[in-house]
C-alpha cells in the first residue's frame, strides 16, 4: 500500500515510511501543495494511493464516493510527525487488511488504533 500524505502531514515522514509503505509521498512533493481536496482525491485514485489526512474532508468524500482511493483519517491530537509515524507503522498490517482486503473506504486511526 502506498500512501499520499495530505498537506497537514509533514513531508519529512515520507523517507521514514518507505520501508513499510514503498512509493509513498506527500501532496507537496507531487506538485499538489495548493490543490483542492477533489484534485488530490482524483490524483490518489488515478495513481493507486491511499490518502492519509487529519482532515475530515476526505472522510466525507469517501462516504460520498467510496473507494478508491481509500482514506486513513488520523484522529489523534496534533502531537507531531513522530506520533503519526508510530501510529501508521504500528497498525500497518491491520490498515492494509481492512482497506484492501475488506474493501473499506475509510478508516479512522486514533490513539487506540482503528475505530
C-alpha positions in Angstrom: 0.0 0.0 0.0 1.4 3.4 -1.0 0.3 6.5 0.9 -0.4 10.0 -0.2 0.0 12.3 2.8 -2.2 15.4 2.9 -0.6 18.8 3.3 -1.5 18.7 7.0 1.1 15.9 7.5 4.8 16.6 7.2 6.7 15.7 4.1 9.5 14.6 6.4 7.5 11.5 7.1 8.0 10.2 3.6 11.5 8.8 3.9 10.6 7.2 7.2 7.6 5.4 5.7 9.4 3.9 2.6 10.4 0.5 4.0 6.8 -0.2 5.2 4.9 1.8 2.7 7.0 1.9 -0.5 6.4 4.7 -3.0 4.6 6.8 -0.5 4.7 10.6 -0.9 3.2 13.8 0.2 1.0 16.2 -1.8 3.6 19.0 -2.0 6.2 16.5 -3.4 3.9 15.7 -6.3 3.0 19.3 -7.1 -0.3 19.4 -5.3 0.6 21.7 -2.5 -2.2 24.2 -3.1 -4.6 21.8 -4.7 -8.2 21.4 -3.5 -9.4 18.2 -1.9 -11.1 16.9 -5.1 -7.9 17.3 -7.1 -6.0 15.4 -4.5 -8.7 12.8 -4.4 -8.6 12.3 -8.2 -4.8 12.1 -8.2 -4.8 9.5 -5.5 -7.4 7.5 -7.4 -5.6 7.7 -10.7 -2.3 6.7 -9.2 -3.3 4.0 -6.7 -2.6 5.9 -3.5 -4.3 5.7 -0.1 -4.9 9.2 1.3 -3.7 9.9 4.8 -5.1 13.1 6.4 -6.0 14.7 9.7 -8.8 16.5 7.7 -12.4 15.2 7.9 -13.0 16.4 4.3 -11.5 13.2 2.9 -13.7 11.1 5.2 -16.7 12.9 3.8 -15.5 12.3 0.2 -15.1 8.6 0.9 -18.7 8.5 2.3 -20.0 10.1 -0.9 -17.8 8.3 -3.5 -16.5 5.2 -1.7 -13.1 3.8 -2.7 -10.8 4.1 -4.5 -9.0 5.9 -3.1 -9.1 4.5 0.4 -8.6 7.0 3.2 -6.9 6.8 6.5 -8.2 9.6 8.8 -5.7 10.3 11.6 -7.7 11.1 14.7 -5.0 12.0 17.2 -4.3 15.4 18.7 -1.6 17.3 16.8 1.4 15.6 18.5 3.8 15.9 15.6 5.2 13.6 13.0 6.7 11.0 15.3 3.2 10.2 16.8 1.7 9.8 13.3 4.7 7.7 12.1 4.4 5.4 15.1 0.7 5.0 14.6 0.9 4.2 10.9 3.7 1.7 11.4 2.1 0.0 14.4 -1.1 -0.6 12.6 0.3 -1.2 9.1 -1.0 -4.8 8.7 -4.4 -4.0 10.0 -4.7 -1.0 7.8 -3.7 -2.9 4.8 -6.1 -5.8 5.5 -9.0 -3.6 6.3 -8.7 -1.2 3.4 -7.6 -3.6 0.6 -8.9 -7.0 1.5 -12.2 -6.0 3.2 -12.9 -3.1 0.8 -13.4 -0.4 3.5 -13.4 3.1 2.1 -12.2 5.0 5.2 -10.5 4.1 8.4 -10.3 6.3 11.5 -7.0 5.7 13.1 -6.8 7.0 16.7 -4.8 6.5 19.8 -6.4 3.1 20.4 -5.9 2.0 16.9 -8.5 1.5 14.2 -12.0 2.8 15.0 
